[in-house]
Amino acid sequence: MPSIPRYSSAPAPKDVPRAGFTCVSYLPGHDVHYIPVLKLSATRSHSRAQLESSGKAFQLHIGDEAHVVQTHNPQALRQMIEDFGGACRWYPSFNYACWPNRDVRHWVNLSLEELTPCVSVEEGRLREWETWT
């Protein structure tokens, strides 16, 4: 019996976090955390969704439902919608939207609730130092 390779010979798509970089919080609406993206997303369900920008607000349409979503970097999210269109995948267990193509998957962390305050890199390092000392 011929052996069947477990993995494709094609390179895996590169995962790119977007709409962040100024904040070290991984709470909904802030930065993308690589563990859910790289290790867990393949086992989690997602839905086809449509993300729209209307004025200062963003709406995520999943089937017949519409949700107002927030991000700490709305300019970057508007740019993503302009660059890739509004059609995306929605991962409800992470609150992540993904724009996949063959070579790259662009990810953004969205919040269905009011945003928590951002945490700067300096604040994040101070909190980590305080936790470990």
Sequence and secondary structure as in RCSB ss.txt:
>XXXX:A:sequence
MPSIPRYSSAPAPKDVPRAGFTCVSYLPGHDVHYIPVLKLSATRSHSRAQLESSGKAFQLHIGDEAHVVQTHNPQ
ALRQMIEDFGGACRWYPSFNYACWPNRDVRHWVNLSLEELTPCVSVEEGRLREWETWT
>XXXX:A:secstr
     SS SS   EEEE S SS    STTS   HIIIIIIGGGS  EEEEEEEETTEEEEEETTEEEEEB S HH
HHHHHHHHH SEEEEETTTTEEEEE SSEEEEEE BSS       HHHHHHHHHHHH 
